[in-house]
Amino acid sequence: MIDDSLILKVHGISAGSFLQEQLNGDLDALAQGHWTYATCCNEEGKVLAFLWVFPWADGILLRLPRSTVPTFLAHIERRIDNRDVHFTATALHFGALVNDSSGADPVLYTTEANITLVSGVPGVIPCISEYPVAEVLSTEAWYAARIRAGIPEIYADTANRFLPQMLNSGLMHRHYSHGDHHLSKCAQHRHLAYAIVSTYKTGCRALYHKHSPAGTILDYGRDDHTSIVQAVVEDRFIGKKLTTRDCDQTLIFQRVAAN
């Protein structure tokens, strides 16, 4: 299991205002030196990218899975028009360290080794660096910690399926602009959830309850001999025995509390 995230740098005179216009999230936090989460949505209001957004010395950093980058850039760059906004792929590394003393505030700290520590994530300290950091958690352990913290991940094959409100809307503090009543009503009945199992057999993302579609698996991780699976699940199937299409594993999901 390899972390496939990529960090993009957005720079130019109009970079901040452009992202405010295009993304759903509390982008005002950047001016206070805080980092935040945001979503980029398609024309139907569904999430095509879930982003970690960081204030940076010479621009703004966006962290997202590498598999979603082409679609994200194709969607957002055509909206730049003639504004001074540029997206550049960086070679920065993103990982996580064991949390020993990180605070709850969503701020960045730079160590003497020029490693940027990301405060505010329960259980771990994500970090951004120019070179790989030897002490980082394994990818599976980092993903498990992220899932326990209620932070979703959207890959290319799960993009354009979910409204932002289905992905722990408590992480983003701005009201979503897509006001379709039908979509909003649908969002009330599908939520981010997790299941803990001894072993997770990767494969099909679709979840079923007695052959009825029940949800979609987003991601998984593993720590301390336990696997944790993240999914968007319909309310009526929370706490019930769900299976994947091949029915070779049973998963019981709990709803993630809004942060």
C-alpha positions as CSV (number, residue, x, y, z in Angstrom):
1,M,0.0,0.0,0.0
2,I,1.6,3.3,-1.2
3,D,0.4,6.8,-0.3
4,D,-0.5,8.3,-3.7
5,S,-1.0,11.9,-2.6
6,L,0.3,14.8,-4.6
7,I,0.8,18.4,-3.4
8,L,-0.1,21.2,-5.8
9,K,1.0,24.8,-5.3
10,V,-1.4,27.5,-6.4
11,H,0.3,30.9,-6.9
12,G,-0.3,34.2,-8.5
13,I,-1.9,37.5,-7.5
14,S,-5.4,36.1,-7.8
15,A,-4.8,32.7,-6.4
16,G,-6.5,33.3,-3.0
17,S,-9.6,34.9,-4.4
18,F,-9.9,32.3,-7.2
19,L,-9.8,29.4,-4.7
20,Q,-12.4,31.2,-2.5
21,E,-14.6,31.3,-5.6
22,Q,-14.1,27.7,-6.7
23,L,-13.8,25.6,-3.5
24,N,-16.3,24.8,-0.7
25,G,-14.7,25.4,2.7
26,D,-13.4,27.9,5.1
27,L,-10.7,29.5,3.0
28,D,-10.8,32.6,5.2
29,A,-8.8,30.5,7.7
30,L,-5.7,30.8,5.5
31,A,-5.4,34.5,6.2
32,Q,-5.2,33.6,9.9
33,G,-2.4,31.2,9.3
34,H,-4.6,28.2,9.7
35,W,-4.9,25.3,7.3
36,T,-8.3,23.8,6.4
37,Y,-10.2,21.2,4.3
38,A,-12.1,22.0,1.2
39,T,-14.0,20.3,-1.6
40,C,-14.1,21.0,-5.3
41,C,-17.4,20.0,-6.9
42,N,-18.7,19.4,-10.4
43,E,-21.6,21.2,-12.0
44,E,-24.0,18.8,-10.2
45,G,-22.6,19.8,-6.8
46,K,-20.9,16.4,-6.3
47,V,-17.3,16.1,-5.0
48,L,-14.6,15.5,-7.6
49,A,-11.8,16.3,-5.1
50,F,-11.4,16.5,-1.3
51,L,-8.5,18.8,-0.5
52,W,-6.2,19.7,2.4
53,V,-5.4,23.4,2.0
54,F,-2.3,24.9,3.5
55,P,-1.1,28.5,3.6
56,W,2.5,28.6,2.2
57,A,5.2,31.2,1.9
58,D,4.9,31.6,-1.8
59,G,1.4,30.4,-2.5
60,I,-1.2,27.9,-1.3
61,L,-0.7,24.2,-1.1
62,L,-3.4,21.6,-2.0
63,R,-3.0,18.0,-1.0
64,L,-5.1,15.4,-2.8
65,P,-4.8,11.8,-4.1
66,R,-2.7,11.7,-7.3
67,S,-5.4,9.8,-9.1
68,T,-7.8,12.7,-8.9
69,V,-5.3,15.4,-10.0
70,P,-6.0,15.2,-13.8
71,T,-9.8,15.6,-13.4
72,F,-9.4,18.3,-10.8
73,L,-7.0,20.4,-12.9
74,A,-9.1,19.9,-16.1
75,H,-12.1,21.2,-14.1
76,I,-10.6,24.1,-12.3
77,E,-8.0,25.5,-14.8
78,R,-10.5,26.2,-17.4
79,R,-12.2,28.6,-15.0
80,I,-9.1,30.8,-14.5
81,D,-9.8,32.9,-17.6
82,N,-7.2,35.7,-17.8
83,R,-6.5,35.8,-14.0
84,D,-3.0,35.5,-12.6
85,V,-3.5,32.0,-11.1
86,H,-1.1,29.1,-11.7
87,F,-1.2,25.4,-10.5
88,T,2.2,23.7,-10.2
89,A,2.9,20.1,-9.1
90,T,5.5,20.0,-6.3
91,A,7.9,17.3,-5.2
92,L,6.9,17.7,-1.6
93,H,6.3,14.7,0.6
94,F,3.3,14.2,2.8
95,G,3.2,11.7,5.7
96,A,2.3,11.4,9.4
97,L,4.2,11.1,12.6
98,V,3.0,9.6,15.9
99,N,1.2,12.4,17.9
100,D,3.0,13.1,21.2
101,S,2.2,16.8,21.9
102,S,0.4,18.4,19.0
103,G,-2.3,20.9,19.8
104,A,-5.8,21.0,18.5
105,D,-5.4,24.3,16.6
106,P,-5.1,23.8,12.8
107,V,-1.7,25.5,12.4
108,L,1.6,24.7,10.9
109,Y,5.0,24.5,12.6
110,T,8.4,24.2,11.0
111,T,11.1,22.2,12.7
112,E,14.9,22.8,12.7
113,A,15.1,20.1,10.1
114,N,12.8,22.1,7.8
115,I,9.9,19.7,8.3
116,T,6.4,21.4,8.4
117,L,4.2,19.8,11.1
118,V,0.4,19.9,10.6
119,S,-1.3,20.4,14.0
120,G,-5.0,19.7,14.6
121,V,-5.5,16.1,13.4
122,P,-6.4,13.7,16.2
123,G,-4.0,10.9,16.9
124,V,-1.2,11.9,14.5
125,I,0.9,14.8,13.2
126,P,0.8,15.0,9.4
127,C,4.0,16.5,8.0
128,I,5.2,18.2,4.8
129,S,8.8,17.9,3.7
130,E,11.2,18.3,0.8
131,Y,12.6,14.8,1.5
132,P,11.1,11.6,2.9
133,V,11.0,11.5,6.7
134,A,12.3,8.2,8.1
135,E,10.1,8.4,11.2
136,V,6.7,8.6,9.4
137,L,4.1,6.0,10.0
138,S,3.5,3.3,7.5
139,T,0.9,4.2,4.9
140,E,-1.7,1.8,6.3
141,A,-1.2,3.1,9.8
142,W,-1.5,6.7,8.6
143,Y,-4.7,5.9,6.7
144,A,-6.1,4.1,9.7
145,A,-5.5,7.2,11.9
146,R,-7.0,9.5,9.2
147,I,-10.2,7.3,9.1
148,R,-10.4,7.2,12.9
149,A,-10.3,11.0,12.8
150,G,-13.3,11.1,10.4
151,I,-11.3,12.5,7.5
152,P,-12.5,11.2,4.1
153,E,-10.5,10.5,1.0
154,I,-11.8,10.6,-2.6
155,Y,-10.1,8.8,-5.4
156,A,-10.7,8.8,-9.1
157,D,-13.2,6.0,-8.9
158,T,-15.2,7.5,-6.1
159,A,-15.2,11.1,-7.5
160,N,-18.4,12.7,-8.7
161,R,-20.6,10.5,-6.6
162,F,-21.2,12.3,-3.3
163,L,-22.4,15.6,-2.0
164,P,-20.0,17.4,0.4
165,Q,-22.5,17.0,3.2
166,M,-22.1,13.2,3.0
167,L,-18.3,13.5,3.8
168,N,-18.4,14.7,7.3
169,S,-19.6,18.3,6.7
170,G,-18.3,19.3,10.1
171,L,-14.8,19.5,8.6
172,M,-15.8,22.3,6.3
173,H,-17.4,25.4,7.9
174,R,-18.9,27.3,4.9
175,H,-22.4,26.6,3.7
176,Y,-22.5,24.8,0.3
177,S,-23.7,26.8,-2.6
178,H,-25.5,24.0,-4.4
179,G,-29.0,24.4,-3.2
180,D,-31.0,21.7,-5.0
181,H,-33.6,20.6,-2.5
182,H,-33.6,17.0,-3.8
183,L,-29.8,16.7,-3.5
184,S,-29.9,18.2,0.0
185,K,-32.6,15.7,1.0
186,C,-30.5,12.8,-0.3
187,A,-27.5,14.0,1.6
188,Q,-29.4,13.8,4.9
189,H,-29.7,10.0,4.5
190,R,-26.1,9.1,3.5
191,H,-23.2,9.6,5.9
192,L,-19.5,8.9,6.4
193,A,-19.1,5.8,8.4
194,Y,-16.4,3.3,9.5
195,A,-16.2,-0.4,10.3
196,I,-13.5,-2.2,12.3
197,V,-12.5,-5.7,11.3
198,S,-9.6,-8.0,12.0
199,T,-8.8,-8.3,8.3
200,Y,-10.1,-6.4,5.3
201,K,-10.2,-8.1,1.9
202,T,-9.8,-5.3,-0.7
203,G,-11.9,-5.5,-3.8
204,C,-15.3,-4.2,-4.8
205,R,-16.3,-0.8,-3.4
206,A,-20.1,-1.5,-3.5
207,L,-21.8,-2.5,-0.2
208,Y,-25.0,-4.5,0.0
209,H,-27.6,-5.5,2.6
210,K,-29.3,-8.6,1.5
211,H,-28.6,-7.7,-2.1
212,S,-29.9,-4.1,-1.7
213,P,-27.3,-1.4,-2.4
214,A,-26.3,0.1,0.9
215,G,-23.2,2.2,0.4
216,T,-19.7,2.7,-1.1
217,I,-16.3,1.9,0.4
218,L,-13.9,4.9,0.2
219,D,-10.7,3.7,1.8
220,Y,-9.1,1.5,4.4
221,G,-6.2,1.4,6.7
222,R,-4.6,-0.9,9.3
223,D,-3.0,-0.5,12.7
224,D,-2.3,-2.7,15.7
225,H,-3.5,-5.9,14.0
226,T,-6.9,-4.2,13.2
227,S,-8.3,-3.0,9.9
228,I,-10.6,0.0,9.6
229,V,-12.8,0.6,6.6
230,Q,-14.3,4.0,5.5
231,A,-17.5,4.3,3.5
232,V,-20.5,6.4,2.7
233,V,-23.5,4.4,4.0
234,E,-27.2,5.0,4.0
235,D,-28.6,5.7,7.4
236,R,-31.0,2.8,7.4
237,F,-28.0,0.4,7.0
238,I,-25.9,1.8,9.8
239,G,-25.3,-0.9,12.4
240,K,-26.4,-3.7,10.1
241,K,-24.4,-6.5,8.5
242,L,-23.3,-5.4,5.1
243,T,-21.3,-7.4,2.5
244,T,-19.4,-6.7,-0.7
245,R,-20.6,-8.1,-4.0
246,D,-18.9,-11.4,-3.5
247,C,-20.4,-11.7,0.0
248,D,-17.1,-13.1,1.4
249,Q,-16.8,-10.5,4.2
250,T,-19.3,-8.9,6.6
251,L,-18.9,-5.3,7.7
252,I,-20.9,-3.4,10.3
253,F,-20.5,0.4,10.0
254,Q,-20.8,3.1,12.6
255,R,-21.6,6.7,11.6
256,V,-18.8,9.2,12.0
257,A,-19.7,12.0,14.4
258,A,-19.5,15.4,12.7
259,N,-16.3,17.2,13.8
